[in-house]
Amino acid sequence: MARISQNINSKFKLRPFEEEDYGELAVLRNLLYPQHPISVESMKHQDKTRDKKILHQQWVWEHGQEILCTALYTQWEEIYHPQKFVIKIYVHPTHQGSGYGTICYDHLINKLQQFDPIKLTTEIHEPHHQGIHFFEKRGFKNTISERESSLDLTAYNPDKYKDEVANMDQQGFRIVTLSEFRKEDKDADYKVWEIDKDVSIDMPWPDPIHTPEFEIYSKQVLNHPKFNPDAWFLVMDGDRIAGLNNLWKSEIPKGLNNGLTGVRREYRRKGIATALKFNSLSWAKQSGYNWIRTDNAATNEAMLGINIRAGFKFMPAWLFYEKILKEEK
């Protein structure tokens, strides 16, 4: 490993990420994940709205005018802990297996020592076998997987599930969009944040999930460039939100991504999640979209069942690998 580092160190110099790097970084990311493109606008929004408590730093290596490697450490706001970090390394396909990833990893570990980290997490797309081997070799273990699936909306038949959507009316519930709810209630956004906060803690994940405070949530979520209040659907019990499902614009034309589907505990087992899902799919089809994707923890059997019944087909999963450095006190 030392010999590899010496061989490439003379031309490999990581430097801090700068504002003008967004364009080339997007090119690299989209080359590595062509089915999951990201825009400069989305990356800038994420960086601009990040909570100030989050420790985040990124470095890049460019050859000519092209970014060929990037390495970063950050922290997830939803599962924040001051000593738990997420690391990400992206290496151009033509440079993988040549030692660049190793130097990036060593660089991150060195920079993180000042924070006395107790756990590191990374996310790997299932087809990236080399990335899986890279992190397993360094003691990371797969703790949870997210199953991604896609539905062909051109073949989806909304009429097949209209009775389940209508069942909400029979139970005294009603389905409205966030746009409609905003006209009814000046506190609509705050109430959306409240239910997000209520249902997120029950999401299956190795660490408890906590929704950011309303001010941050509003900036990050409700002002996101892909946010569309007409594509947020709420099941209402009077003026209280019992469940929600939101859809997000995709970087790929004619496509949508399903975000959070959640129902408050006291309203579960009433068919609300199913009705929300089918209502959202009908809206997407009627709005001219051709496909929709969703991600669910592999252990979330209830939601996976709803998606399979609707016709979703599994895609490669996202694998989360963790390395425990110290026991949590």
Order of alpha helices (4+ residues) and beta strands (2+ residues): alpha-beta-alpha-alpha-beta-beta-beta-alpha-beta-alpha-beta-alpha-beta-alpha-alpha-alpha-beta-beta-beta-alpha-beta-alpha-beta-beta
